[in-house]
Amino acid sequence: MKIKELTKAEEQVMQILWQLEEAIVKDILVKMPDPKPAYNTVSTVVRVLEGKGFIDHKAYGNSHVYFPLISEAQYKKFTFDKMMNNYFSNSYESLVSFSADEKKLGLKELDELTQLIDKLKSKRS
C-alpha cells in the first residue's frame, strides 16, 4: 500500500493512536491539547484516516475501536524519504550540513556526530 501524506489534524490523531495502540474517538479527544476540537471533528478525521488506509476498526455494538494499520516507523520513513528527496536531493551531506548550520551546533555536538558516524562505520564493517 502506498502511504499518503497526512494533514496536521490527521497526523495529530495518528500520534495519539500510535501511543494508545487502540482507542475510541472519545479516548483520542481526551488526549488532544486544549482547546480541544469538537467530537464530530475528531470523528471525521478518524473516518478520513480509515479511508486513506491508515487505520481500521473493530465494532463492538455501536462502538468502534480504532487501531493503526500503518506504524509510526513506516510513516517516519515515508516523511524522511520525502524530505530527503524534496529538500536535500537525497544527499546526506546536505542534510547534515543544513542541520549543523541551522541548529548552530557547537564543537561538542559535532564531535558527538563524528563519534556516532565512527560507531556506525564499525558496526557495518
N, C-alpha and C positions, 0 to 999 in steps of 0.2 A: 504494500500500500504506500502511495506517495504521501508524504507528510506535507501539510499546508501551513503557511504562516498564520499565527494566531493574532487576534486583536488584543489590545491591552486588557479588556474585560475578560476575554476568553483565557488569556494567559493567567490572570489573577485567579480565576476559578480552577484552572488546571493545577496551579501551585498548591491550592488548598486540597484538591483531590489527591494529588501525589502525596501530600503529607498525611491525609486521613486514610488513604487507600480505598475507602468506600464511604459514601455519605448520601443522605437525603438532602434536598435543597435547603431545608432549614439548618442542617449542620454546616453547610457551606456558608450560608448567610451569617451565622454566629461567628465564624472565623474571619469575616471580612472587616476591614477597618472602618471606623466612623468617618464620615457619615455613610451609613450602610445604604445600599441600593434597595429598591422595593423588591419584595419576594418575587413578583412577576418578572422583574428584570433578570434576576438570577436564574429563574426557571427558564426564561427564553434563551439565555446564554448557554445553559446546560443542554437544551434541545438542539441548539446550533452545533455545539461540540459533538453531540451524538450524531448529527447529520454529517459532520466532517470526518467521522470515524475515530475521534479521539477518545470517546468514552462509550460505554454501553450501560445497560441497567438490568437489574433483576426486579421483577414485580412481586410484591407481597400484598395481595389485596389491592387497595387503592394507592398504596405507597410504592415509589420507585427508589431503589437504592442504586446509585451510580458508582461506577468504578472506571479507572483509566484503562484504555487499550494501548495507548502509546506511553511508554515510560518517560520519566524525566530525562534520563540519559539519552534516549533516542531524540527527544526534542532539542536537548542541548547540542547534540552532534549536528542536527539539521541547522540550527541557528548559527552555530560556529562555522560550519562549512559555507553557509550563505554569506556570512560576514567576511570570511577569508576570501571568497571569490569576488564579492561585490566591492570590497573596500581595500583589499590588500593584494589583489591579483594572485592569490594563492601563494604569497611569499611570506614565509615565517620571519624572515629577516625584516621585512617591512612592518610586520605586526609587532615584533619585539622592539624595534626602533621607535615606532609610534608610541607604544606603551611606556617605554623608558623616558621618552621626551615629555609625553603628556602628563605622566604622574611625577615627573621630575625626580626620578629615582636617584638616590644618593649612592655613594661608593659601597656602603654596606649591602644595600638591596642588589646592586649589580654583582657584587661578589657572591651573594646568595644565588642569583640566577646562574652564574658561572658554575658554582658548585652543583646546582641541580642538573645542569647540562652534562657536567662530568659524570655525575651519578647515573644519568640516563644512558650515556655512552657506554659506561662499563657494564650496565645491565644487558645491553644489546650486543656486546661483543663476546 
